[in-house]
Each structure stands twice: as structure tokens, then as C-alpha cells.
Amino acid sequence: MDKSAAPVTGAGFRLGMRKVSVLVPGVVVFAVAFGAAASAKGLSLFETLLMSGLVYGGISQLVAMELWRPEWSWGAIVGLAVVTATVNSRMILQGASLQPWFAPYSKALNAFHLFFFTDANWVIGTRYRAEGGRDLGVLIGAGVLLWVVWILFTGLGYGLGALVSDPRAFGIDLVMPIFFAAMIVPLWRGRRAAVPWVVAGLVALVTAKLFDGYAFIIVGSLSGALVGAFADDAA
């Protein structure tokens, strides 16, 4: 590790857990929704927990469940990979935004903490860093806590899913959009910065009306990204 890097401390680890604890209730409902969806799609409890433990993809896991099918073709596998990769591509920009913080640390340590990197601890880390914090333990602590919560409540959701024949009847399908709408509130930077979000949403809605499947995810996200890029150049 570079000598310019602040140490990764146990105090930072615990601080990250405390900071992210306010988001735990939302993650709990999110994890229960995924577990219920996996049960409805016919995955075993072991397969469901293994996916949450190793993939730890949050929204991409729910998207994968929407696309899940009892029999697979190579075309279906490629389609699933493209859609989930598009959903997860936001992590590239999130990671890049914190790269100056990560850079002094070893590649092994960065690989470890990036396994636990989520939207939630990115928000926590961004605000902590903006306030002058440097301890990478904050990111790791927040991510590890959410990982444990995600796995535990995935199992609970799986059990509930076996009892609930139609999770949508209980509004579980609304968990994902509500959770992410709440997550972006701290990122508000005024009306100008909101334009790419609005464009992405409108384009996605129009695409969903015109085309079947999940093309709206790719088209909407690319549209928002392009608008954001041109807006930055014009600023």
C-alpha cells in the first residue's frame, strides 16, 4: 500500500456499518423481493443463496429473475448477459468517481472491497469522502454489513415466496424502483443535472411501449448517458 494512503482501520469499518445502517430496511425489503422472485422461478434455496452470496448484484439479480426461464438457449444467455451488464455498467462510473481515493491502496485490497461495492455504500463513501474522510474501512464495513443482510433476507424472501403465489399482488415488484428513487435523492445537483435522468426515463418508457422485452433498459440508459455527456461538454 502507498504510504500516502490512510490506514484501513477497525474504527472506519464500524463507522461504515453505522452510516449504512439507515439504508438496511430498504435493502431488507429488496432482498426479500429477490428471494420471493427466485422461489417463484423455481430456483432451489441453495441456488438462490449462492447467487446472492457470489453475484451480490442487487438490481441485476432481480432483472435476471425477470428474464429467467426453465430452458435456456445461447441466445437467451447472451440476452441476459447484455441486459445485466448494462444494468451494472453504472458501477464503472461509480468506481471511477472514487478512483483517487482507491488509487493509493494495493490491488488486492481494492479487489476485496470492490466485491462488496454497491450503490448504497457508494453513496455513503461519496459523502464521507466529500466531508474529508479517507479511511477505506468505511466502504468495506458498509459493504460487508449489506452483504450479510442481503444473504440472510434473501433466504427469508425465498421462504415467503413459497407461501405467496403472486408477489406482485403485494407490491413487491415496486420495491426496486422505489428503492432507487430514494437512493438518488442525496445526489440532487439541481435541475440541469436532472435532465439526463428525465431523458433516460422518458426514452425507456417510450421504448417499453413500442418494443417487447428489455430493450428499454439499454436504450434508456444509453440515451441518458449521451445527454449527460453533451451537457457536461456544454457546461
Biotite code that builds the C-alpha atoms (Angstrom):
import biotite.structure as struc

atoms = struc.array([
    struc.Atom([0.000, 0.000, 0.000], chain_id="A", res_id=1, res_name="MET", atom_name="CA", element="C"),
    struc.Atom([1.189, 3.516, -0.847], chain_id="A", res_id=2, res_name="ASP", atom_name="CA", element="C"),
    struc.Atom([2.416, 5.456, 2.189], chain_id="A", res_id=3, res_name="LYS", atom_name="CA", element="C"),
    struc.Atom([0.114, 8.348, 1.211], chain_id="A", res_id=4, res_name="SER", atom_name="CA", element="C"),
    struc.Atom([-2.946, 6.199, 1.854], chain_id="A", res_id=5, res_name="ALA", atom_name="CA", element="C"),
    struc.Atom([-4.700, 6.451, 5.191], chain_id="A", res_id=6, res_name="ALA", atom_name="CA", element="C"),
    struc.Atom([-4.834, 3.119, 7.021], chain_id="A", res_id=7, res_name="PRO", atom_name="CA", element="C"),
    struc.Atom([-7.842, 0.837, 6.769], chain_id="A", res_id=8, res_name="VAL", atom_name="CA", element="C"),
    struc.Atom([-8.988, 0.753, 10.384], chain_id="A", res_id=9, res_name="THR", atom_name="CA", element="C"),
    struc.Atom([-11.455, -1.124, 12.510], chain_id="A", res_id=10, res_name="GLY", atom_name="CA", element="C"),
    struc.Atom([-12.892, 2.233, 13.566], chain_id="A", res_id=11, res_name="ALA", atom_name="CA", element="C"),
    struc.Atom([-13.545, 3.046, 9.919], chain_id="A", res_id=12, res_name="GLY", atom_name="CA", element="C"),
    struc.Atom([-15.122, -0.372, 9.397], chain_id="A", res_id=13, res_name="PHE", atom_name="CA", element="C"),
    struc.Atom([-17.519, 0.221, 12.294], chain_id="A", res_id=14, res_name="ARG", atom_name="CA", element="C"),
    struc.Atom([-18.244, 3.772, 11.125], chain_id="A", res_id=15, res_name="LEU", atom_name="CA", element="C"),
    struc.Atom([-19.214, 2.453, 7.702], chain_id="A", res_id=16, res_name="GLY", atom_name="CA", element="C"),
    struc.Atom([-21.591, -0.046, 9.289], chain_id="A", res_id=17, res_name="MET", atom_name="CA", element="C"),
    struc.Atom([-23.201, 2.713, 11.357], chain_id="A", res_id=18, res_name="ARG", atom_name="CA", element="C"),
    struc.Atom([-23.543, 5.065, 8.400], chain_id="A", res_id=19, res_name="LYS", atom_name="CA", element="C"),
    struc.Atom([-25.144, 2.448, 6.158], chain_id="A", res_id=20, res_name="VAL", atom_name="CA", element="C"),
    struc.Atom([-27.485, 1.099, 8.835], chain_id="A", res_id=21, res_name="SER", atom_name="CA", element="C"),
    struc.Atom([-30.130, 3.680, 7.879], chain_id="A", res_id=22, res_name="VAL", atom_name="CA", element="C"),
    struc.Atom([-30.367, 2.011, 4.460], chain_id="A", res_id=23, res_name="LEU", atom_name="CA", element="C"),
    struc.Atom([-30.698, -1.519, 5.835], chain_id="A", res_id=24, res_name="VAL", atom_name="CA", element="C"),
    struc.Atom([-34.547, -1.531, 5.954], chain_id="A", res_id=25, res_name="PRO", atom_name="CA", element="C"),
    struc.Atom([-34.705, -0.777, 2.225], chain_id="A", res_id=26, res_name="GLY", atom_name="CA", element="C"),
    struc.Atom([-32.142, -3.470, 1.453], chain_id="A", res_id=27, res_name="VAL", atom_name="CA", element="C"),
    struc.Atom([-34.110, -5.944, 3.578], chain_id="A", res_id=28, res_name="VAL", atom_name="CA", element="C"),
    struc.Atom([-37.259, -5.425, 1.506], chain_id="A", res_id=29, res_name="VAL", atom_name="CA", element="C"),
    struc.Atom([-35.175, -5.564, -1.678], chain_id="A", res_id=30, res_name="PHE", atom_name="CA", element="C"),
    struc.Atom([-33.590, -8.876, -0.646], chain_id="A", res_id=31, res_name="ALA", atom_name="CA", element="C"),
    struc.Atom([-36.964, -10.357, 0.329], chain_id="A", res_id=32, res_name="VAL", atom_name="CA", element="C"),
    struc.Atom([-38.295, -9.379, -3.111], chain_id="A", res_id=33, res_name="ALA", atom_name="CA", element="C"),
    struc.Atom([-35.418, -11.169, -4.829], chain_id="A", res_id=34, res_name="PHE", atom_name="CA", element="C"),
    struc.Atom([-35.807, -14.290, -2.697], chain_id="A", res_id=35, res_name="GLY", atom_name="CA", element="C"),
    struc.Atom([-39.539, -14.418, -3.450], chain_id="A", res_id=36, res_name="ALA", atom_name="CA", element="C"),
    struc.Atom([-38.888, -13.949, -7.180], chain_id="A", res_id=37, res_name="ALA", atom_name="CA", element="C"),
    struc.Atom([-36.275, -16.725, -7.194], chain_id="A", res_id=38, res_name="ALA", atom_name="CA", element="C"),
    struc.Atom([-38.676, -19.075, -5.446], chain_id="A", res_id=39, res_name="SER", atom_name="CA", element="C"),
    struc.Atom([-41.387, -18.266, -7.982], chain_id="A", res_id=40, res_name="ALA", atom_name="CA", element="C"),
    struc.Atom([-38.964, -19.042, -10.833], chain_id="A", res_id=41, res_name="LYS", atom_name="CA", element="C"),
    struc.Atom([-38.180, -22.480, -9.420], chain_id="A", res_id=42, res_name="GLY", atom_name="CA", element="C"),
    struc.Atom([-34.640, -21.976, -8.114], chain_id="A", res_id=43, res_name="LEU", atom_name="CA", element="C"),
    struc.Atom([-33.664, -24.023, -5.073], chain_id="A", res_id=44, res_name="SER", atom_name="CA", element="C"),
    struc.Atom([-32.860, -22.319, -1.784], chain_id="A", res_id=45, res_name="LEU", atom_name="CA", element="C"),
    struc.Atom([-29.191, -23.251, -2.214], chain_id="A", res_id=46, res_name="PHE", atom_name="CA", element="C"),
    struc.Atom([-29.062, -21.769, -5.739], chain_id="A", res_id=47, res_name="GLU", atom_name="CA", element="C"),
    struc.Atom([-30.767, -18.604, -4.545], chain_id="A", res_id=48, res_name="THR", atom_name="CA", element="C"),
    struc.Atom([-28.407, -18.073, -1.605], chain_id="A", res_id=49, res_name="LEU", atom_name="CA", element="C"),
    struc.Atom([-25.397, -18.904, -3.768], chain_id="A", res_id=50, res_name="LEU", atom_name="CA", element="C"),
    struc.Atom([-26.416, -16.256, -6.302], chain_id="A", res_id=51, res_name="MET", atom_name="CA", element="C"),
    struc.Atom([-26.834, -13.637, -3.578], chain_id="A", res_id=52, res_name="SER", atom_name="CA", element="C"),
    struc.Atom([-23.527, -14.579, -1.961], chain_id="A", res_id=53, res_name="GLY", atom_name="CA", element="C"),
    struc.Atom([-21.393, -14.688, -5.112], chain_id="A", res_id=54, res_name="LEU", atom_name="CA", element="C"),
    struc.Atom([-23.131, -12.346, -7.539], chain_id="A", res_id=55, res_name="VAL", atom_name="CA", element="C"),
    struc.Atom([-24.307, -9.830, -4.924], chain_id="A", res_id=56, res_name="TYR", atom_name="CA", element="C"),
    struc.Atom([-25.803, -7.798, -7.752], chain_id="A", res_id=57, res_name="GLY", atom_name="CA", element="C"),
    struc.Atom([-28.973, -6.335, -6.252], chain_id="A", res_id=58, res_name="GLY", atom_name="CA", element="C"),
    struc.Atom([-30.978, -4.901, -9.108], chain_id="A", res_id=59, res_name="ILE", atom_name="CA", element="C"),
    struc.Atom([-29.270, -7.093, -11.714], chain_id="A", res_id=60, res_name="SER", atom_name="CA", element="C"),
    struc.Atom([-30.361, -10.185, -9.787], chain_id="A", res_id=61, res_name="GLN", atom_name="CA", element="C"),
    struc.Atom([-33.980, -9.023, -9.917], chain_id="A", res_id=62, res_name="LEU", atom_name="CA", element="C"),
    struc.Atom([-33.640, -8.300, -13.630], chain_id="A", res_id=63, res_name="VAL", atom_name="CA", element="C"),
    struc.Atom([-32.138, -11.759, -14.110], chain_id="A", res_id=64, res_name="ALA", atom_name="CA", element="C"),
    struc.Atom([-35.175, -13.286, -12.383], chain_id="A", res_id=65, res_name="MET", atom_name="CA", element="C"),
    struc.Atom([-37.478, -11.400, -14.754], chain_id="A", res_id=66, res_name="GLU", atom_name="CA", element="C"),
    struc.Atom([-35.609, -12.954, -17.697], chain_id="A", res_id=67, res_name="LEU", atom_name="CA", element="C"),
    struc.Atom([-35.202, -16.393, -16.102], chain_id="A", res_id=68, res_name="TRP", atom_name="CA", element="C"),
    struc.Atom([-36.624, -19.363, -17.990], chain_id="A", res_id=69, res_name="ARG", atom_name="CA", element="C"),
    struc.Atom([-36.850, -23.096, -17.381], chain_id="A", res_id=70, res_name="PRO", atom_name="CA", element="C"),
    struc.Atom([-34.929, -23.903, -20.588], chain_id="A", res_id=71, res_name="GLU", atom_name="CA", element="C"),
    struc.Atom([-32.013, -21.928, -21.956], chain_id="A", res_id=72, res_name="TRP", atom_name="CA", element="C"),
    struc.Atom([-30.618, -21.269, -25.415], chain_id="A", res_id=73, res_name="SER", atom_name="CA", element="C"),
    struc.Atom([-27.361, -19.500, -26.243], chain_id="A", res_id=74, res_name="TRP", atom_name="CA", element="C"),
    struc.Atom([-29.374, -16.520, -27.497], chain_id="A", res_id=75, res_name="GLY", atom_name="CA", element="C"),
    struc.Atom([-31.220, -16.271, -24.175], chain_id="A", res_id=76, res_name="ALA", atom_name="CA", element="C"),
    struc.Atom([-27.962, -16.478, -22.228], chain_id="A", res_id=77, res_name="ILE", atom_name="CA", element="C"),
    struc.Atom([-26.387, -13.706, -24.340], chain_id="A", res_id=78, res_name="VAL", atom_name="CA", element="C"),
    struc.Atom([-29.507, -11.574, -23.924], chain_id="A", res_id=79, res_name="GLY", atom_name="CA", element="C"),
    struc.Atom([-29.423, -11.996, -20.152], chain_id="A", res_id=80, res_name="LEU", atom_name="CA", element="C"),
    struc.Atom([-25.712, -11.161, -20.076], chain_id="A", res_id=81, res_name="ALA", atom_name="CA", element="C"),
    struc.Atom([-26.163, -7.986, -22.147], chain_id="A", res_id=82, res_name="VAL", atom_name="CA", element="C"),
    struc.Atom([-29.082, -6.691, -20.080], chain_id="A", res_id=83, res_name="VAL", atom_name="CA", element="C"),
    struc.Atom([-27.454, -7.361, -16.701], chain_id="A", res_id=84, res_name="THR", atom_name="CA", element="C"),
    struc.Atom([-24.127, -5.936, -17.917], chain_id="A", res_id=85, res_name="ALA", atom_name="CA", element="C"),
    struc.Atom([-25.947, -2.774, -18.988], chain_id="A", res_id=86, res_name="THR", atom_name="CA", element="C"),
    struc.Atom([-27.670, -2.518, -15.613], chain_id="A", res_id=87, res_name="VAL", atom_name="CA", element="C"),
    struc.Atom([-24.341, -2.974, -13.811], chain_id="A", res_id=88, res_name="ASN", atom_name="CA", element="C"),
    struc.Atom([-22.406, -0.599, -16.056], chain_id="A", res_id=89, res_name="SER", atom_name="CA", element="C"),
    struc.Atom([-23.281, 2.242, -13.664], chain_id="A", res_id=90, res_name="ARG", atom_name="CA", element="C"),
    struc.Atom([-20.715, 0.706, -11.315], chain_id="A", res_id=91, res_name="MET", atom_name="CA", element="C"),
    struc.Atom([-17.943, 1.643, -13.776], chain_id="A", res_id=92, res_name="ILE", atom_name="CA", element="C"),
    struc.Atom([-18.668, 5.343, -13.351], chain_id="A", res_id=93, res_name="LEU", atom_name="CA", element="C"),
    struc.Atom([-19.267, 4.991, -9.619], chain_id="A", res_id=94, res_name="GLN", atom_name="CA", element="C"),
    struc.Atom([-15.920, 3.292, -9.167], chain_id="A", res_id=95, res_name="GLY", atom_name="CA", element="C"),
    struc.Atom([-14.178, 5.835, -11.395], chain_id="A", res_id=96, res_name="ALA", atom_name="CA", element="C"),
    struc.Atom([-15.576, 8.705, -9.328], chain_id="A", res_id=97, res_name="SER", atom_name="CA", element="C"),
    struc.Atom([-13.812, 7.303, -6.247], chain_id="A", res_id=98, res_name="LEU", atom_name="CA", element="C"),
    struc.Atom([-10.627, 6.189, -8.022], chain_id="A", res_id=99, res_name="GLN", atom_name="CA", element="C"),
    struc.Atom([-8.473, 8.958, -6.485], chain_id="A", res_id=100, res_name="PRO", atom_name="CA", element="C"),
    struc.Atom([-9.407, 7.531, -3.100], chain_id="A", res_id=101, res_name="TRP", atom_name="CA", element="C"),
    struc.Atom([-8.752, 3.908, -4.088], chain_id="A", res_id=102, res_name="PHE", atom_name="CA", element="C"),
    struc.Atom([-5.528, 4.501, -6.030], chain_id="A", res_id=103, res_name="ALA", atom_name="CA", element="C"),
    struc.Atom([-3.014, 4.531, -3.126], chain_id="A", res_id=104, res_name="PRO", atom_name="CA", element="C"),
    struc.Atom([-4.183, 1.114, -1.918], chain_id="A", res_id=105, res_name="TYR", atom_name="CA", element="C"),
    struc.Atom([-2.938, -2.255, -3.156], chain_id="A", res_id=106, res_name="SER", atom_name="CA", element="C"),
    struc.Atom([-4.723, -4.081, -5.967], chain_id="A", res_id=107, res_name="LYS", atom_name="CA", element="C"),
    struc.Atom([-5.519, -6.962, -3.611], chain_id="A", res_id=108, res_name="ALA", atom_name="CA", element="C"),
    struc.Atom([-7.261, -4.672, -1.135], chain_id="A", res_id=109, res_name="LEU", atom_name="CA", element="C"),
    struc.Atom([-9.142, -2.885, -3.907], chain_id="A", res_id=110, res_name="ASN", atom_name="CA", element="C"),
    struc.Atom([-10.301, -6.213, -5.347], chain_id="A", res_id=111, res_name="ALA", atom_name="CA", element="C"),
    struc.Atom([-11.551, -7.212, -1.898], chain_id="A", res_id=112, res_name="PHE", atom_name="CA", element="C"),
    struc.Atom([-13.539, -4.073, -1.213], chain_id="A", res_id=113, res_name="HIS", atom_name="CA", element="C"),
    struc.Atom([-14.895, -3.874, -4.777], chain_id="A", res_id=114, res_name="LEU", atom_name="CA", element="C"),
    struc.Atom([-16.545, -7.263, -4.273], chain_id="A", res_id=115, res_name="PHE", atom_name="CA", element="C"),
    struc.Atom([-18.692, -5.573, -1.607], chain_id="A", res_id=116, res_name="PHE", atom_name="CA", element="C"),
    struc.Atom([-19.151, -2.353, -3.611], chain_id="A", res_id=117, res_name="PHE", atom_name="CA", element="C"),
    struc.Atom([-22.814, -1.372, -4.018], chain_id="A", res_id=118, res_name="THR", atom_name="CA", element="C"),
    struc.Atom([-24.909, 1.682, -4.806], chain_id="A", res_id=119, res_name="ASP", atom_name="CA", element="C"),
    struc.Atom([-25.582, 2.115, -1.097], chain_id="A", res_id=120, res_name="ALA", atom_name="CA", element="C"),
    struc.Atom([-22.006, 2.180, 0.105], chain_id="A", res_id=121, res_name="ASN", atom_name="CA", element="C"),
    struc.Atom([-21.025, 4.273, -2.916], chain_id="A", res_id=122, res_name="TRP", atom_name="CA", element="C"),
    struc.Atom([-23.436, 6.953, -1.656], chain_id="A", res_id=123, res_name="VAL", atom_name="CA", element="C"),
    struc.Atom([-22.022, 6.545, 1.868], chain_id="A", res_id=124, res_name="ILE", atom_name="CA", element="C"),
    struc.Atom([-18.436, 6.686, 0.616], chain_id="A", res_id=125, res_name="GLY", atom_name="CA", element="C"),
    struc.Atom([-19.044, 9.676, -1.666], chain_id="A", res_id=126, res_name="THR", atom_name="CA", element="C"),
    struc.Atom([-20.471, 11.766, 1.145], chain_id="A", res_id=127, res_name="ARG", atom_name="CA", element="C"),
    struc.Atom([-17.827, 10.615, 3.626], chain_id="A", res_id=128, res_name="TYR", atom_name="CA", element="C"),
    struc.Atom([-15.035, 11.457, 1.173], chain_id="A", res_id=129, res_name="ARG", atom_name="CA", element="C"),
    struc.Atom([-16.577, 14.873, 0.394], chain_id="A", res_id=130, res_name="ALA", atom_name="CA", element="C"),
    struc.Atom([-16.516, 15.621, 4.117], chain_id="A", res_id=131, res_name="GLU", atom_name="CA", element="C"),
    struc.Atom([-12.761, 14.945, 4.208], chain_id="A", res_id=132, res_name="GLY", atom_name="CA", element="C"),
    struc.Atom([-12.758, 11.250, 5.216], chain_id="A", res_id=133, res_name="GLY", atom_name="CA", element="C"),
    struc.Atom([-10.053, 8.912, 3.868], chain_id="A", res_id=134, res_name="ARG", atom_name="CA", element="C"),
    struc.Atom([-10.410, 5.588, 5.698], chain_id="A", res_id=135, res_name="ASP", atom_name="CA", element="C"),
    struc.Atom([-11.315, 2.876, 3.170], chain_id="A", res_id=136, res_name="LEU", atom_name="CA", element="C"),
    struc.Atom([-12.625, 0.811, 6.077], chain_id="A", res_id=137, res_name="GLY", atom_name="CA", element="C"),
    struc.Atom([-15.821, 2.885, 5.840], chain_id="A", res_id=138, res_name="VAL", atom_name="CA", element="C"),
    struc.Atom([-16.585, 1.471, 2.386], chain_id="A", res_id=139, res_name="LEU", atom_name="CA", element="C"),
    struc.Atom([-15.657, -2.065, 3.385], chain_id="A", res_id=140, res_name="ILE", atom_name="CA", element="C"),
    struc.Atom([-17.690, -2.004, 6.608], chain_id="A", res_id=141, res_name="GLY", atom_name="CA", element="C"),
    struc.Atom([-20.767, -0.673, 4.840], chain_id="A", res_id=142, res_name="ALA", atom_name="CA", element="C"),
    struc.Atom([-20.459, -3.245, 2.051], chain_id="A", res_id=143, res_name="GLY", atom_name="CA", element="C"),
    struc.Atom([-19.881, -6.238, 4.333], chain_id="A", res_id=144, res_name="VAL", atom_name="CA", element="C"),
    struc.Atom([-22.904, -5.385, 6.506], chain_id="A", res_id=145, res_name="LEU", atom_name="CA", element="C"),
    struc.Atom([-25.153, -5.065, 3.468], chain_id="A", res_id=146, res_name="LEU", atom_name="CA", element="C"),
    struc.Atom([-23.790, -8.336, 2.030], chain_id="A", res_id=147, res_name="TRP", atom_name="CA", element="C"),
    struc.Atom([-24.701, -10.236, 5.216], chain_id="A", res_id=148, res_name="VAL", atom_name="CA", element="C"),
    struc.Atom([-28.153, -8.615, 5.328], chain_id="A", res_id=149, res_name="VAL", atom_name="CA", element="C"),
    struc.Atom([-28.686, -9.358, 1.637], chain_id="A", res_id=150, res_name="TRP", atom_name="CA", element="C"),
    struc.Atom([-27.946, -13.072, 2.041], chain_id="A", res_id=151, res_name="ILE", atom_name="CA", element="C"),
    struc.Atom([-29.976, -13.519, 5.248], chain_id="A", res_id=152, res_name="LEU", atom_name="CA", element="C"),
    struc.Atom([-33.093, -11.818, 3.922], chain_id="A", res_id=153, res_name="PHE", atom_name="CA", element="C"),
    struc.Atom([-32.796, -13.465, 0.539], chain_id="A", res_id=154, res_name="THR", atom_name="CA", element="C"),
    struc.Atom([-33.399, -16.708, 2.450], chain_id="A", res_id=155, res_name="GLY", atom_name="CA", element="C"),
    struc.Atom([-36.379, -15.194, 4.268], chain_id="A", res_id=156, res_name="LEU", atom_name="CA", element="C"),
    struc.Atom([-37.795, -13.948, 0.983], chain_id="A", res_id=157, res_name="GLY", atom_name="CA", element="C"),
    struc.Atom([-37.384, -17.390, -0.525], chain_id="A", res_id=158, res_name="TYR", atom_name="CA", element="C"),
    struc.Atom([-39.444, -18.863, 2.299], chain_id="A", res_id=159, res_name="GLY", atom_name="CA", element="C"),
    struc.Atom([-42.128, -16.210, 1.913], chain_id="A", res_id=160, res_name="LEU", atom_name="CA", element="C"),
    struc.Atom([-42.128, -16.669, -1.853], chain_id="A", res_id=161, res_name="GLY", atom_name="CA", element="C"),
    struc.Atom([-43.099, -20.297, -1.382], chain_id="A", res_id=162, res_name="ALA", atom_name="CA", element="C"),
    struc.Atom([-46.174, -19.065, 0.512], chain_id="A", res_id=163, res_name="LEU", atom_name="CA", element="C"),
    struc.Atom([-47.081, -16.171, -1.803], chain_id="A", res_id=164, res_name="VAL", atom_name="CA", element="C"),
    struc.Atom([-48.178, -17.312, -5.238], chain_id="A", res_id=165, res_name="SER", atom_name="CA", element="C"),
    struc.Atom([-48.122, -13.824, -6.786], chain_id="A", res_id=166, res_name="ASP", atom_name="CA", element="C"),
    struc.Atom([-45.587, -11.422, -5.180], chain_id="A", res_id=167, res_name="PRO", atom_name="CA", element="C"),
    struc.Atom([-46.856, -8.614, -7.445], chain_id="A", res_id=168, res_name="ARG", atom_name="CA", element="C"),
    struc.Atom([-50.195, -8.677, -5.638], chain_id="A", res_id=169, res_name="ALA", atom_name="CA", element="C"),
    struc.Atom([-48.382, -7.390, -2.553], chain_id="A", res_id=170, res_name="PHE", atom_name="CA", element="C"),
    struc.Atom([-46.476, -4.670, -4.406], chain_id="A", res_id=171, res_name="GLY", atom_name="CA", element="C"),
    struc.Atom([-43.123, -6.442, -4.173], chain_id="A", res_id=172, res_name="ILE", atom_name="CA", element="C"),
    struc.Atom([-42.444, -5.531, -7.810], chain_id="A", res_id=173, res_name="ASP", atom_name="CA", element="C"),
    struc.Atom([-42.440, -1.857, -6.772], chain_id="A", res_id=174, res_name="LEU", atom_name="CA", element="C"),
    struc.Atom([-39.559, -2.288, -4.337], chain_id="A", res_id=175, res_name="VAL", atom_name="CA", element="C"),
    struc.Atom([-36.834, -1.842, -6.958], chain_id="A", res_id=176, res_name="MET", atom_name="CA", element="C"),
    struc.Atom([-37.996, 1.491, -8.483], chain_id="A", res_id=177, res_name="PRO", atom_name="CA", element="C"),
    struc.Atom([-38.911, 2.966, -5.084], chain_id="A", res_id=178, res_name="ILE", atom_name="CA", element="C"),
    struc.Atom([-35.557, 1.984, -3.564], chain_id="A", res_id=179, res_name="PHE", atom_name="CA", element="C"),
    struc.Atom([-33.526, 3.531, -6.360], chain_id="A", res_id=180, res_name="PHE", atom_name="CA", element="C"),
    struc.Atom([-35.676, 6.662, -6.479], chain_id="A", res_id=181, res_name="ALA", atom_name="CA", element="C"),
    struc.Atom([-34.881, 7.177, -2.794], chain_id="A", res_id=182, res_name="ALA", atom_name="CA", element="C"),
    struc.Atom([-31.181, 6.453, -3.361], chain_id="A", res_id=183, res_name="MET", atom_name="CA", element="C"),
    struc.Atom([-30.726, 9.298, -5.873], chain_id="A", res_id=184, res_name="ILE", atom_name="CA", element="C"),
    struc.Atom([-32.166, 11.990, -3.584], chain_id="A", res_id=185, res_name="VAL", atom_name="CA", element="C"),
    struc.Atom([-28.781, 12.772, -1.916], chain_id="A", res_id=186, res_name="PRO", atom_name="CA", element="C"),
    struc.Atom([-27.258, 13.117, -5.398], chain_id="A", res_id=187, res_name="LEU", atom_name="CA", element="C"),
    struc.Atom([-29.529, 16.003, -6.406], chain_id="A", res_id=188, res_name="TRP", atom_name="CA", element="C"),
    struc.Atom([-27.446, 18.763, -8.003], chain_id="A", res_id=189, res_name="ARG", atom_name="CA", element="C"),
    struc.Atom([-30.176, 20.993, -9.406], chain_id="A", res_id=190, res_name="GLY", atom_name="CA", element="C"),
    struc.Atom([-32.432, 20.944, -12.444], chain_id="A", res_id=191, res_name="ARG", atom_name="CA", element="C"),
    struc.Atom([-29.689, 20.947, -15.060], chain_id="A", res_id=192, res_name="ARG", atom_name="CA", element="C"),
    struc.Atom([-28.153, 17.769, -13.661], chain_id="A", res_id=193, res_name="ALA", atom_name="CA", element="C"),
    struc.Atom([-31.587, 16.122, -13.637], chain_id="A", res_id=194, res_name="ALA", atom_name="CA", element="C"),
    struc.Atom([-32.036, 16.407, -17.426], chain_id="A", res_id=195, res_name="VAL", atom_name="CA", element="C"),
    struc.Atom([-30.200, 13.126, -18.277], chain_id="A", res_id=196, res_name="PRO", atom_name="CA", element="C"),
    struc.Atom([-32.327, 11.273, -15.693], chain_id="A", res_id=197, res_name="TRP", atom_name="CA", element="C"),
    struc.Atom([-35.545, 12.650, -17.198], chain_id="A", res_id=198, res_name="VAL", atom_name="CA", element="C"),
    struc.Atom([-34.450, 11.848, -20.748], chain_id="A", res_id=199, res_name="VAL", atom_name="CA", element="C"),
    struc.Atom([-33.437, 8.302, -19.775], chain_id="A", res_id=200, res_name="ALA", atom_name="CA", element="C"),
    struc.Atom([-36.798, 7.729, -18.079], chain_id="A", res_id=201, res_name="GLY", atom_name="CA", element="C"),
    struc.Atom([-38.874, 9.091, -20.966], chain_id="A", res_id=202, res_name="LEU", atom_name="CA", element="C"),
    struc.Atom([-36.916, 7.191, -23.616], chain_id="A", res_id=203, res_name="VAL", atom_name="CA", element="C"),
    struc.Atom([-37.196, 3.992, -21.570], chain_id="A", res_id=204, res_name="ALA", atom_name="CA", element="C"),
    struc.Atom([-40.972, 4.423, -21.220], chain_id="A", res_id=205, res_name="LEU", atom_name="CA", element="C"),
    struc.Atom([-41.449, 5.021, -24.949], chain_id="A", res_id=206, res_name="VAL", atom_name="CA", element="C"),
    struc.Atom([-39.203, 2.070, -25.838], chain_id="A", res_id=207, res_name="THR", atom_name="CA", element="C"),
    struc.Atom([-41.090, -0.215, -23.453], chain_id="A", res_id=208, res_name="ALA", atom_name="CA", element="C"),
    struc.Atom([-44.355, 0.737, -25.160], chain_id="A", res_id=209, res_name="LYS", atom_name="CA", element="C"),
    struc.Atom([-43.002, 0.146, -28.650], chain_id="A", res_id=210, res_name="LEU", atom_name="CA", element="C"),
    struc.Atom([-40.907, -2.989, -28.154], chain_id="A", res_id=211, res_name="PHE", atom_name="CA", element="C"),
    struc.Atom([-41.290, -6.169, -26.147], chain_id="A", res_id=212, res_name="ASP", atom_name="CA", element="C"),
    struc.Atom([-38.542, -7.394, -23.865], chain_id="A", res_id=213, res_name="GLY", atom_name="CA", element="C"),
    struc.Atom([-35.917, -5.385, -22.036], chain_id="A", res_id=214, res_name="TYR", atom_name="CA", element="C"),
    struc.Atom([-34.525, -3.184, -24.775], chain_id="A", res_id=215, res_name="ALA", atom_name="CA", element="C"),
    struc.Atom([-35.843, -0.198, -22.814], chain_id="A", res_id=216, res_name="PHE", atom_name="CA", element="C"),
    struc.Atom([-33.119, -0.711, -20.186], chain_id="A", res_id=217, res_name="ILE", atom_name="CA", element="C"),
    struc.Atom([-30.317, -0.456, -22.731], chain_id="A", res_id=218, res_name="ILE", atom_name="CA", element="C"),
    struc.Atom([-31.871, 2.302, -24.852], chain_id="A", res_id=219, res_name="VAL", atom_name="CA", element="C"),
    struc.Atom([-32.901, 4.399, -21.845], chain_id="A", res_id=220, res_name="GLY", atom_name="CA", element="C"),
    struc.Atom([-29.543, 4.158, -20.096], chain_id="A", res_id=221, res_name="SER", atom_name="CA", element="C"),
    struc.Atom([-27.549, 4.977, -23.257], chain_id="A", res_id=222, res_name="LEU", atom_name="CA", element="C"),
    struc.Atom([-29.816, 7.951, -24.018], chain_id="A", res_id=223, res_name="SER", atom_name="CA", element="C"),
    struc.Atom([-29.336, 9.365, -20.536], chain_id="A", res_id=224, res_name="GLY", atom_name="CA", element="C"),
    struc.Atom([-25.576, 8.831, -20.728], chain_id="A", res_id=225, res_name="ALA", atom_name="CA", element="C"),
    struc.Atom([-25.319, 10.628, -24.086], chain_id="A", res_id=226, res_name="LEU", atom_name="CA", element="C"),
    struc.Atom([-27.373, 13.585, -22.881], chain_id="A", res_id=227, res_name="VAL", atom_name="CA", element="C"),
    struc.Atom([-25.244, 13.777, -19.738], chain_id="A", res_id=228, res_name="GLY", atom_name="CA", element="C"),
    struc.Atom([-22.029, 13.728, -21.773], chain_id="A", res_id=229, res_name="ALA", atom_name="CA", element="C"),
    struc.Atom([-23.162, 16.546, -24.073], chain_id="A", res_id=230, res_name="PHE", atom_name="CA", element="C"),
    struc.Atom([-24.454, 18.540, -21.107], chain_id="A", res_id=231, res_name="ALA", atom_name="CA", element="C"),
    struc.Atom([-21.032, 18.290, -19.435], chain_id="A", res_id=232, res_name="ASP", atom_name="CA", element="C"),
    struc.Atom([-19.284, 19.420, -22.621], chain_id="A", res_id=233, res_name="ASP", atom_name="CA", element="C"),
    struc.Atom([-21.616, 22.410, -22.928], chain_id="A", res_id=234, res_name="ALA", atom_name="CA", element="C"),
    struc.Atom([-21.163, 23.457, -19.304], chain_id="A", res_id=235, res_name="ALA", atom_name="CA", element="C"),
])
